[in-house]
């Protein structure tokens, strides 16, 4: 580091000296853990090293680029893919909110809309995906934020002020909170702390290019940028991720102009250092009061300092597998380390043994060859024998030996080690895409394998939910209540959500709702979840009584999300006030009832018309029969007239009294009604034949 031209005031700042000493101490304290982290990195990146077979009994790598089997890399890749799929496989943020009662639902929905939009704009999904990679590789990851950056909202409209329509674009900037994932190799926490929120604090160290640091001068909250730009370094033995990149040979740019070491500190500092003025001397008898602060150092110079504006320290640690009372967790790479060393040694010995078996060995009598013979074998090789050798001497000059093939034993070693690796990591072969013999022949076998590997992953998801996502949501809500104005919400989400946010901001807290991360809850195999939802929907909707207890729209939405079809949902969204919708539904029901009543009246009228037509046809038949009898009566004898009068004539002559719509003519005098009582006429609407046979 070149400090010859750095201003004395900036370099002798008490806060800079105090932080530089603390960083050096914490770097030394983390050294044993750093060695382990670098080994995990090399295992994942398949980088051969001196001790990559330590403890196996095999010799170390004899070549700089020895074969390195990517067992750990495959395990990490499988775990990372499985966790990311569980978190973001449905395309939504893994969070859920619910109001404390239904009357507060509009406020909870408005806040959820704001939070989800901020997370999406801030790239929260990609941030967590990077964090998942850190957890699987190193066992520990650190999330920082919320920080603030400028974003833009672009409004496109049609302008007709010039007399013809013209597309116009309006750009409106606004502050956007976002989160970042720090490389685990670059984070130096307090050695005595068990969590990022505990202890004195932590450093997040990285090396940035000079032009990146120079751009900070535009921000008035930064200072001493000119001094920081003079403190460049070209050293290649830095700690943290620089060592990892150096191992892979990816930092050749260090020799080109140098980089500036930037350390961001989140933790407690003496209050007197934070507020000390230039040249001010501290009282040695005064006890230090410590306050939480955010300090940025560049090249050993403090370029920004302020008392922390956050309720909690803006650093959140998550672990893949927790270790009680320790800051550092255990990841896939560390769990798989014994297998990685074993498979490295076994495979290298396998290759040596296979080479010996295929190529064999030879014994050579050098006395029978010319001194210039080098015994290098290649296609078309010509050996230089001494002159005068007999055929037998030539045949015995080189003797070939057959070496036994013992490589099968090394394959058995690798297989046994793989079984232990599956147990240690919880990542089975089936989840890596390999078939498991016999077990994968049935659905029960598949379920057994998947359940065996799902429990450890589910525990990791629970850690991410509680240690990252829920903490990030809480920090984001605190930031919104303090800094997010109503006009920005109105610009991004409209008047309705802006009105709700105005009430929330005045209220000053979010006790009206509960929120939770849903990563672990969604960790169910998609096919199994879809089948269960479909079965439940069939059970609930098949019974009218049970159907009244279920929200069909919500149930259908869950089935659609679980199936992950990837297209726009065809489910209609419920809009408007529920009370207004209920009133509208009641009016619709009343209209349907009126229509049904009108249809009933019309049907009754048609039925009455049909009955009247039948009665008219019956009367016409009676009239026709009466007229026929009148014509035939003169030709009847006395006995015939008596029989007709008894059996038919009386009914015919009396029936017109019932049918008021028609009056038949008077019967002849000879057909007076007899004194004996007769049967009543047939009821109206009956067929004439029934009345006649009565």
C-alpha positions in Angstrom: 0.0 0.0 0.0 1.3 3.4 -1.0 0.7 5.8 1.9 3.4 8.3 1.3 1.1 10.9 -0.2 -1.9 10.3 2.0 -2.9 13.2 4.1 -1.8 12.9 7.7 -5.3 13.9 9.0 -7.1 11.2 7.1 -4.6 8.5 7.9 -4.3 9.4 11.6 -8.1 9.5 12.2 -8.6 7.7 15.6 -11.6 5.8 14.2 -9.5 4.6 11.2 -6.7 3.4 13.5 -9.2 1.7 15.8 -11.0 -0.1 13.0 -7.8 -1.2 11.3 -6.5 -2.8 14.5 -9.8 -4.6 15.1 -9.9 -5.9 11.5 -6.4 -7.2 11.8 -7.2 -9.1 15.0 -10.4 -10.6 13.6 -8.6 -11.7 10.4 -6.1 -13.6 12.5 -8.8 -15.1 14.7 -10.7 -16.4 11.6 -7.6 -18.0 10.1 -8.4 -21.6 11.1 -11.9 -21.3 9.7 -10.6 -19.7 6.6 -8.4 -22.7 5.8 -11.5 -24.9 6.1 -13.5 -22.6 3.9 -10.8 -22.6 1.2 -10.7 -26.4 1.2 -14.5 -26.4 0.7 -14.1 -24.0 -2.2 -11.4 -26.1 -3.8 -13.5 -29.3 -3.5 -16.5 -27.6 -5.2 -14.3 -26.1 -7.9 -12.4 -29.4 -8.4 -9.0 -27.9 -7.7 -6.2 -30.4 -6.9 -4.0 -29.7 -3.9 -1.3 -31.2 -1.8 -3.6 -32.6 0.9 -6.7 -33.6 -1.2 -6.2 -37.3 -0.2 -5.1 -36.7 3.4 -6.1 -39.5 5.7 -6.8 -42.1 3.0 -3.4 -43.8 3.1 -2.7 -42.9 -0.5 0.2 -40.8 -1.6 -0.4 -37.1 -2.3 -1.0 -35.8 -5.8 2.2 -36.3 -7.8 1.2 -33.8 -10.5 0.2 -30.2 -10.3 -3.0 -31.0 -12.2 -4.0 -34.4 -10.8 -7.4 -35.9 -11.6 -10.1 -34.5 -9.2 -13.5 -36.1 -9.2 -16.4 -33.7 -8.9 -18.3 -35.5 -6.2 -18.7 -32.5 -3.9 -19.6 -30.2 -6.9 -22.4 -32.5 -7.8 -23.7 -32.7 -4.3 -23.7 -28.9 -3.9 -25.3 -28.4 -7.3 -28.1 -30.9 -6.4 -28.8 -29.2 -3.0 -28.7 -25.7 -4.5 -31.2 -26.7 -7.3 -33.5 -28.4 -4.9 -33.6 -25.5 -2.4 -34.1 -22.9 -5.1 -36.9 -24.9 -6.7 -38.6 -25.1 -3.3 -38.3 -21.4 -2.7 -39.0 -19.9 -6.2 -40.4 -22.8 -8.3 -43.9 -21.4 -8.4 -42.6 -18.0 -9.6 -43.7 -16.2 -6.4 -42.0 -14.7 -3.4 -41.8 -17.2 -0.5 -43.8 -14.9 1.8 -47.3 -14.8 3.0 -49.3 -12.2 5.0 -52.6 -12.4 6.8 -54.6 -9.8 8.7 -55.5 -10.2 12.3 -59.2 -10.0 11.3 -61.0 -9.7 8.0 -61.8 -6.0 8.4 -58.0 -5.3 8.2 -57.5 -7.3 5.0 -57.2 -4.3 2.7 -54.3 -2.9 4.7 -52.5 -6.3 4.9 -53.0 -6.8 1.1 -51.7 -3.3 0.4 -48.6 -3.8 2.5 -47.9 -7.2 0.9 -48.2 -5.6 -2.6 -45.7 -2.9 -1.7 -43.2 -5.4 -0.1 -43.4 -7.9 -3.0 -42.9 -5.1 -5.5 -39.8 -3.8 -3.7 -38.3 -7.3 -3.4 -38.8 -8.0 -7.1 -37.4 -4.6 -8.2 -34.4 -5.1 -5.8 -33.5 -8.6 -7.3 -34.3 -10.4 -4.0 -34.7 -13.8 -5.8 -31.2 -13.6 -7.3 -29.8 -12.4 -4.0 -31.2 -15.4 -2.1 -30.1 -17.8 -4.9 -26.5 -16.5 -4.4 -27.0 -17.0 -0.7 -28.1 -20.6 -1.2 -24.9 -21.3 -3.1 -22.9 -19.8 -0.2 -24.8 -22.0 2.3 -24.3 -25.2 0.3 -20.6 -24.5 -0.3 -19.4 -22.9 3.0 -22.2 -23.8 5.4 -22.7 -20.1 6.4 -23.9 -17.1 4.5 -24.4 -13.4 5.3 -27.2 -11.1 4.0 -26.8 -7.3 4.3 -29.3 -4.5 4.0 -31.6 -2.9 3.3 -29.4 -0.4 1.4 -30.8 2.3 -0.9 -30.3 2.9 -4.6 -32.0 5.0 -7.2 -34.6 3.3 -9.4 -36.9 4.7 -12.1 -40.6 4.4 -12.8 -41.4 5.0 -16.5 -44.9 6.1 -17.4 -46.0 5.9 -21.1 -49.0 7.9 -22.2 -50.6 9.4 -25.3 -50.3 13.2 -25.7 -52.8 14.9 -28.0 -51.9 18.5 -27.1 -50.3 19.0 -30.5 -53.4 18.1 -32.4 -52.5 14.5 -33.1 -51.8 11.5 -30.8 -48.2 11.1 -29.8 -46.6 8.6 -27.4 -44.8 10.3 -24.5 -42.6 8.8 -21.8 -42.1 10.2 -18.4 -39.3 9.0 -16.1 -39.7 9.5 -12.4 -36.9 8.4 -10.0 -37.5 7.1 -6.5 -35.5 5.4 -3.7 -35.5 1.6 -3.7 -34.4 -0.6 -0.8 -32.4 -3.7 -1.6 -30.3 -6.5 -0.1 -26.9 -7.9 -0.9 -25.2 -11.3 -0.3 -21.6 -11.0 0.9 -19.1 -13.7 0.0 -18.5 -15.8 3.1 -14.8 -15.6 2.6 -14.9 -11.8 2.8 -16.8 -11.6 6.1 -14.9 -11.3 9.4 -17.3 -11.4 12.4 -16.5 -10.9 16.1 -14.7 -14.1 17.2 -16.7 -14.1 20.4 -20.1 -13.7 18.7 -22.5 -16.6 18.1 -24.7 -14.6 15.6 -24.4 -11.6 13.4 -26.7 -9.6 15.8 -24.5 -10.5 18.8 -21.0 -9.3 19.7 -19.2 -6.2 18.6 -20.0 -6.4 14.9 -18.4 -7.7 11.7 -16.4 -6.5 8.7 -17.4 -7.1 5.0 -14.1 -6.7 3.1 -13.6 -6.6 -0.7 -11.2 -5.1 -3.2 -12.7 -2.5 -5.7 -11.3 -0.8 -8.7 -10.2 2.9 -8.3 -12.9 4.2 -10.6 -15.6 2.5 -8.5 -14.3 4.3 -5.4 -13.9 7.6 -7.3 -17.6 7.5 -8.2 -18.4 7.9 -4.5 -17.2 11.4 -4.6 -20.5 12.5 -6.2 -22.3 11.5 -3.0 -21.9 14.3 -0.4 -22.1 11.8 2.4 -18.7 10.5 1.5 -15.4 12.2 2.4 -11.6 11.6 2.0 -12.1 10.0 -1.4 -9.0 11.6 -2.9 -6.9 10.1 0.0 -8.5 6.7 -0.5 -7.6 6.6 -4.2 -3.9 6.9 -3.3 -3.9 3.8 -1.2 -3.8 1.1 -4.0 -2.3 -2.3 -3.6 -0.9 -4.9 -6.1 -0.3 -7.6 -3.5 -1.7 -11.0 -4.5 -1.6 -12.7 -1.0 -4.7 -11.0 0.3 -7.2 -12.9 2.5 -10.8 -13.9 1.8 -12.1 -14.4 -1.7 -8.9 -13.1 -3.2 -7.1 -16.2 -2.1 -9.8 -18.3 -3.7 -9.6 -16.5 -7.0 -5.8 -16.7 -6.8 -6.1 -20.5 -6.5 -8.1 -20.6 -9.7 -5.7 -18.1 -11.4 -8.5 -15.6 -12.0 -6.9 -12.4 -10.6 -4.3 -11.5 -13.2 -5.8 -8.0 -13.2 -4.1 -7.3 -9.9 -0.9 -6.2 -11.7 -2.9 -3.6 -13.8 -3.2 -0.5 -11.7 -3.9 -2.1 -8.4 -7.1 -2.3 -6.3 -8.4 -0.5 -3.2 -9.2 -2.5 -0.1 -12.7 -1.5 1.1 -14.0 -2.6 4.5 -17.6 -2.0 5.5 -18.1 -2.3 9.2 -21.4 -2.9 11.0 -21.1 -2.8 14.7 -20.2 -0.9 17.8 -17.7 1.8 17.9 -16.7 4.3 20.7 -19.0 7.2 20.5 -16.1 9.7 20.9 -14.4 8.3 17.8 -17.6 8.6 15.8 -18.1 12.3 16.6 -14.5 13.3 17.1 -13.4 16.5 15.3 -10.0 16.9 13.6 -7.3 17.5 16.1 -9.6 16.8 19.1 -7.9 14.9 21.9 -9.8 12.3 23.9 -9.8 12.2 27.7 -7.9 9.1 28.8 -9.9 8.9 32.0 -13.3 9.0 30.2 -15.1 5.6 29.9 -16.0 4.8 26.3 -19.6 4.7 25.4 -20.3 2.4 22.4 -22.9 2.9 19.8 -24.0 1.0 16.7 -22.5 2.5 13.6 -22.0 2.0 9.9 -18.5 2.8 8.7 -16.9 2.4 5.3 -13.1 2.4 5.0 -11.2 2.6 1.7 -7.5 2.1 1.6 -7.3 2.5 5.4 -9.1 5.8 5.3 -12.6 6.4 6.7 -14.7 7.6 3.8 -18.2 7.4 5.4 -19.4 7.1 9.0 -22.7 7.5 10.7 -24.6 6.2 13.6 -26.7 3.2 12.5 -30.2 4.2 11.3 -31.5 0.7 11.6 -33.4 -0.9 14.5 -31.3 -4.0 14.1 -27.8 -4.5 12.8 -28.2 -4.8 9.0 -26.4 -8.1 8.9 -28.2 -11.5 8.9 -26.5 -14.8 9.2 -27.9 -18.1 8.0 -26.5 -21.6 8.2 -27.0 -24.7 6.2 -26.5 -27.0 9.2 -26.3 -25.3 12.6 -23.7 -26.0 15.2 -24.7 -25.2 18.7 -23.1 -22.0 20.1 -21.0 -21.4 17.0 -21.1 -18.7 14.4 -20.1 -21.0 11.5 -22.3 -23.7 10.2 -21.6 -26.9 8.2 -22.3 -27.1 4.5 -22.5 -29.9 1.9 -18.8 -29.5 1.0 -17.6 -30.0 4.6 -20.0 -33.0 5.1 -18.7 -34.5 1.9 -15.0 -33.9 2.6 -14.1 -37.5 3.7 -15.8 -39.0 0.6 -14.1 -36.4 -1.6 -10.6 -37.4 -0.3 -11.5 -41.1 -0.5 -12.8 -41.0 -4.1 -9.8 -38.9 -5.2 -7.3 -41.4 -3.8 -9.3 -44.5 -5.0 -9.8 -43.2 -8.5 -6.1 -42.2 -8.9 -5.1 -45.7 -7.7 -7.7 -47.1 -10.0 -6.2 -45.3 -13.0 -2.7 -46.5 -12.0 -3.8 -50.1 -11.6 -5.7 -50.1 -14.9 -2.7 -48.6 -16.6 -0.5 -51.4 -15.2 -2.9 -54.1 -16.2 -3.4 -52.8 -19.7 0.2 -51.7 -20.5 2.1 -54.3 -18.4 5.7 -54.1 -17.3 9.0 -55.2 -19.0 12.5 -56.3 -18.0 15.4 -55.1 -20.2 19.0 -56.4 -20.6 20.7 -53.2 -21.5 23.9 -55.1 -22.4 22.3 -56.3 -25.6 21.4 -52.8 -26.8 23.4 -50.0 -28.2 24.4 -47.2 -25.7 22.2 -44.7 -27.6 19.0 -46.7 -27.1 16.5 -44.7 -24.9 13.8 -47.4 -24.6 11.1 -44.9 -25.3 8.1 -46.8 -26.8 6.0 -45.3 -29.6 4.4 -46.4 -32.8 7.0 -47.5 -35.3 9.7 -47.9 -32.7 13.0 -49.5 -33.9 15.2 -50.9 -31.1 19.0 -50.7 -31.6 20.5 -54.1 -30.7 24.3 -54.7 -30.5 25.6 -56.5 -33.6 26.2 -60.2 -33.5 23.4 -61.2 -31.2 21.8 -64.6 -31.8 18.0 -65.0 -32.2 17.7 -66.3 -28.7 19.6 -63.4 -27.2 17.4 -61.0 -29.1 14.2 -62.7 -27.8 15.4 -62.5 -24.2 16.6 -58.9 -24.4 13.1 -57.6 -23.5 10.9 -59.8 -21.3 7.2 -58.7 -20.8 5.4 -59.3 -17.5 1.6 -59.6 -17.2 0.2 -57.5 -14.3 -3.0 -58.6 -12.6 -6.0 -56.3 -12.8 -7.0 -55.3 -9.3 -9.1 -52.2 -10.2 -12.4 -53.9 -9.1 -11.4 -53.5 -5.5 -11.0 -49.7 -6.0 -14.5 -49.6 -7.5 -15.8 -51.3 -4.4 -14.1 -48.7 -2.2 -15.7 -45.9 -4.2 -19.1 -47.5 -3.9 -18.9 -47.9 -0.2 -17.7 -44.3 0.2 -20.7 -43.1 -1.9 -23.1 -44.8 0.5 -21.5 -43.0 3.4 -21.5 -39.7 1.5 -25.3 -40.1 0.9 -25.8 -40.5 4.7 -23.4 -37.6 5.6 -24.8 -35.1 3.2 -28.5 -36.1 3.0 -28.2 -35.7 -0.8 -29.0 -39.2 -2.2 -28.1 -40.4 -5.7 -31.8 -40.3 -6.7 -32.0 -36.5 -6.0 -28.8 -36.1 -8.1 -30.6 -37.7 -11.1 -29.2 -41.2 -10.7 -31.3 -44.3 -10.5 -31.5 -46.3 -7.3 -31.4 -50.0 -7.9 -34.8 -51.7 -7.2 -36.1 -48.9 -5.0 -37.1 -46.7 -8.0 -39.3 -49.5 -9.5 -42.3 -48.6 -7.5 -44.0 -45.4 -6.2 -43.4 -46.5 -2.7 -39.7 -46.9 -3.3 -39.4 -43.5 -4.9 -41.3 -42.0 -1.9 -38.9 -43.6 0.5 -35.8 -42.2 -1.3 -37.3 -38.7 -1.7 -38.4 -38.6 2.0 -35.0 -39.7 3.1 -33.4 -36.7 1.4 -36.2 -34.2 2.0 -35.9 -33.8 5.7 -32.3 -32.3 5.8 -33.3 -30.0 2.9 -36.4 -29.0 4.8 -34.3 -28.0 7.8 -32.1 -25.8 5.6 -35.3 -24.1 4.2 -36.4 -23.5 7.8 -33.1 -21.8 8.5 -33.4 -19.6 5.4 -37.0 -18.7 6.3 -36.3 -17.7 9.9 -32.7 -16.3 9.5 -33.0 -14.5 6.2 -36.4 -14.0 4.7 -38.4 -13.1 7.8 -35.6 -10.9 9.0 -35.4 -9.2 5.6 -39.2 -8.6 5.6 -39.1 -7.1 9.1 -36.2 -4.8 8.1 -38.0 -3.8 4.9 -41.2 -2.9 6.8 -39.2 -0.8 9.2 -37.5 1.0 6.3 -40.9 1.6 4.6 -42.5 3.0 7.8 -39.6 5.4 8.1 -38.7 6.5 4.6 -41.4 5.4 2.0 -43.7 8.3 1.2 -47.3 8.1 0.0 -46.6 9.8 -3.3 -44.1 7.1 -4.3 -46.7 4.4 -3.5 -49.4 6.3 -5.5 -47.0 6.5 -8.4 -46.2 2.8 -8.4 -49.5 1.2 -7.2 -52.4 3.6 -7.6 -54.7 5.6 -5.4 -56.3 2.7 -3.5 -53.1 1.2 -2.2 -51.7 4.7 -1.5 -54.7 5.5 0.7 -54.2 2.3 2.6 -50.5 3.0 3.0 -51.2 6.6 4.2 -53.3 5.1 7.1 -50.6 2.5 7.8 -47.8 5.1 7.9 -49.9 7.3 10.3 -50.5 4.2 12.5 -46.8 3.7 12.6 -46.7 -0.1 13.1 -48.0 -3.3 11.5 -49.8 -5.0 14.4 -52.8 -5.4 12.1 -51.2 -8.3 10.2 -48.9 -11.3 10.5 -46.3 -12.3 8.0 -44.2 -15.4 7.6 -41.8 -17.1 5.1 -43.2 -20.1 3.3 -40.1 -21.7 1.9 -40.3 -24.8 4.1 -44.1 -25.1 3.8 -43.8 -25.3 0.0 -41.2 -28.0 0.1 -43.4 -30.9 -1.1 -42.9 -32.7 -4.3 -45.0 -30.8 -6.9 -46.6 -34.0 -8.3 -47.6 -35.1 -4.8 -48.9 -31.7 -3.8 -50.9 -31.4 -7.0 -52.5 -34.8 -6.5 -53.4 -34.1 -2.9 -55.0 -30.7 -3.9 -57.0 -32.3 -6.7 -58.2 -35.1 -4.4 -59.2 -32.5 -1.7 -61.0 -30.4 -4.3 -62.9 -33.4 -5.5 -63.9 -34.4 -2.0 -64.9 -30.8 -1.0 -66.9 -29.9 -4.1 -68.7 -33.2 -4.5 -70.7 -32.6 -1.3 -73.0 -29.5 -1.3 -72.7 -29.1 2.5 -68.9 -29.3 2.4 -68.7 -27.0 -0.7 -70.3 -24.2 1.4 -67.3 -24.3 3.8 -64.6 -23.9 1.1 -63.6 -21.0 -1.0 -63.6 -22.4 -4.6 -61.6 -19.6 -6.1 -58.8 -19.9 -3.5 -58.7 -23.7 -3.9 -58.6 -23.5 -7.6 -55.8 -20.9 -7.4 -53.7 -23.2 -5.2 -54.2 -26.1 -7.7 -53.1 -23.8 -10.6 -50.0 -22.6 -8.7 -49.0 -26.2 -7.7 -49.3 -27.4 -11.3 -46.9 -24.6 -12.5 -48.4 -24.5 -15.9 -46.5 -21.3 -16.6 -49.2 -19.4 -18.4 -51.5 -16.6 -17.2 -54.0 -17.8 -14.7 -57.5 -18.1 -16.2 -59.2 -17.8 -12.8 -61.3 -14.7 -12.4 -60.1 -12.3 -9.7 -62.5 -11.1 -7.1 -62.8 -7.3 -7.4 -64.7 -4.7 -5.5 -66.3 -4.4 -2.1 -67.6 -7.8 -0.7 -70.8 -6.1 0.7 -71.5 -4.5 -2.7 -70.9 -7.8 -4.3 -73.3 -9.5 -1.9 -76.0 -6.9 -2.6 -75.5 -7.3 -6.3 -75.8 -11.1 -5.9 -79.1 -10.7 -3.9 -80.6 -8.5 -6.6 -79.6 -11.0 -9.2 -81.3 -13.7 -7.2 -84.5 -11.6 -6.9 -84.5 -11.0 -10.7 -84.2 -14.8 -11.3 -87.1 -15.4 -8.9 -89.2 -12.9 -10.8 -88.4 -14.5 -14.1 -89.2 -17.9 -12.7 -92.6 -16.7 -11.4 -93.4 -15.1 -14.8 -92.5 -18.4 -16.4 -94.8 -20.3 -14.0 -97.7 -18.0 -14.6 -97.3 -18.4 -18.4 -97.2 -22.2 -18.0 -100.3 -22.2 -15.8 -102.1 -20.1 -18.4 -101.1 -22.4 -21.2 -102.2 -25.4 -19.1 -105.6 -23.7 -18.5 -106.0 -23.1 -22.2 -105.3 -26.7 -22.9 -107.9 -27.8 -20.4 -110.5 -25.4 -22.0 -109.8 -26.8 -25.4 -110.4 -30.3 -24.2 -113.7 -29.3 -22.5 -114.8 -27.6 -25.8 -114.1 -30.8 -27.7 -116.1 -32.8 -25.3 -119.1 -30.4 -25.5 -119.0 -30.5 -29.3 -119.1 -34.3 -29.2 -122.1 -34.2 -26.8 -123.8 -31.7 -29.2 -123.2 -33.9 -32.2 -124.6 -37.0 -30.4 -127.6 -35.1 -29.3 -128.4 -33.9 -32.8 -128.0 -37.5 -34.1 -130.4 -38.8 -31.5 -132.9 -36.2 -32.4 -132.8 -37.3 -36.0 -133.1 -41.0 -35.1 -135.6 -40.7 -32.3 -138.8 -40.9 -34.6 -137.6 -44.3 -35.9 -137.1 -45.8 -32.5 -139.7 -48.0 -30.9 -141.0 -47.5 -27.3 -138.6 -50.1 -25.9 -135.6 -48.6 -27.7 -136.5 -45.1 -26.5 -136.7 -46.4 -23.0 -133.3 -48.1 -23.2 -131.6 -45.1 -24.7 -133.2 -42.8 -22.1 -132.0 -45.1 -19.3 -128.4 -45.7 -20.6 -127.5 -42.6 -22.5 -130.1 -40.0 -23.2 -130.4 -38.7 -19.6 -126.7 -38.0 -19.4 -126.7 -36.3 -22.8 -129.6 -34.1 -22.0 -128.4 -33.2 -18.5 -124.8 -32.5 -19.3 -125.2 -29.0 -20.8 -126.3 -27.7 -17.4 -122.7 -28.3 -16.2 -120.9 -26.7 -19.2 -121.7 -23.0 -19.0 -119.8 -22.3 -22.2 -122.5 -24.0 -24.3 -126.2 -24.8 -23.8 -127.6 -27.7 -25.8 -131.1 -27.5 -27.2 -134.2 -28.7 -25.2 -134.8 -32.4 -25.4 -138.1 -33.7 -26.8 -141.0 -34.1 -24.4 -140.8 -37.9 -24.7 -137.4 -37.9 -23.0 -138.4 -36.5 -19.6 -136.1 -37.3 -16.8 -137.2 -40.4 -14.9 -137.9 -40.1 -11.2 -135.1 -42.6 -10.4 -131.8 -41.0 -9.4 -129.1 -41.3 -12.0 -125.3 -41.2 -11.9 -123.5 -37.8 -11.9 -122.0 -36.7 -15.2 -118.2 -37.2 -15.7 -115.9 -34.6 -14.3 -114.7 -31.9 -16.6 -111.7 -32.8 -18.7 -112.3 -36.5 -18.7 -112.5 -38.2 -22.1 -116.0 -38.7 -23.5 -115.5 -42.5 -23.7 -115.0 -42.7 -19.9 -118.2 -40.8 -19.3 -120.1 -43.0 -21.7 -118.8 -46.2 -20.1 -119.6 -45.0 -16.6 
